[in-house]
Every structure is written in structure tokens, then in C-alpha cells.
């Protein structure tokens, strides 16, 4: 499994590959969007909120996303991918169990992801 891009990047000249920088910026903006929507709701969340939380410029935001909705949909997709990854892993691990135990494990995995990622949970369940 590839390592995640760094949450923060060093200031000034560095030896990081452009792909690492772009992935870090995009990941921070997606996380910032989920957090802002969880705090304020989608209607009240602005691009300024996202860039402030992510520590990037407006220019960087628009290099990655066409608008606020595009970023929101990317955050939603990231959350769905995270959730489905956990559910798939649980389904594979419990493939030989009876349906009731598989169901319990699936529900537990779902709730664990929602508890571990409250911003994504609020964004998915409310917005």
C-alpha cells in the first residue's frame, strides 16, 4: 500500500516530487471541505473556508477544483472510497461466517468508520 502524502509540506525549496505536493494539497483541501461542511453546513461553506483550513491559496484550490461543488463531490467520493474499503475488507475477512454474523460485522465496520471520521460522517449523513 503506498504511503499517504504528507499532511504538511516544508516551506521553501524542497526535494519533494510535484506529484507528492499535488496529492498533499488535494488531500488537505478534501479534508478541509469535509470539516468545514461538518461545522457550517454546505450552504455556508466558502472556498475561503476551505483554503484557510487547508493552508493553501485560492489559486491552488482552483488548480485542483473547478468550484466549491467540485471539491465537495471529491470529498464525498473520498469518504465513500474510505467506507467501501473498510466494508470490503470486513466482507472478505468474514466470508465464511453465517449471514447474521457478516451483517453484524458490516454494521460494526460502518459505525467504526463513522466514529473515526466524524467530519465525513456528518457530511454524508446530514449534507
Residue, then its C-alpha position, 0 to 999 in steps of 0.5 A: x500500500x503506498x504511503x499517504x502524502x504528507x499532511x504538511x509540506x516544508x516551506x521553501x525549496x524542497x526535494x519533494x516530487x510535484x506529484x507528492x505536493x499535488x496529492x498533499x494539497x488535494x488531500x488537505x483541501x478534501x479534508x478541509x471541505x469535509x470539516x468545514x461542511x461538518x461545522x457550517x453546513x454546505x450552504x455556508x461553506x466558502x472556498x475561503x473556508x476551505x483554503x484557510x483550513x487547508x493552508x493553501x491559496x485560492x489559486x491552488x484550490x482552483x488548480x485542483x477544483x473547478x468550484x466549491x461543488x467540485x471539491x465537495x463531490x471529491x470529498x464525498x467520493x473520498x469518504x465513500x472510497x474510505x467506507x467501501x474499503x473498510x466494508x470490503x475488507x470486513x466482507x472478505x475477512x468474514x466470508x465464511x461466517x453465517x449471514x447474521x454474523x457478516x451483517x453484524x460485522x458490516x454494521x460494526x465496520x460502518x459505525x467504526x468508520x463513522x466514529x473515526x471520521x466524524x467530519x465525513x460522517x456528518x457530511x454524508x449523513x446530514x449534507 
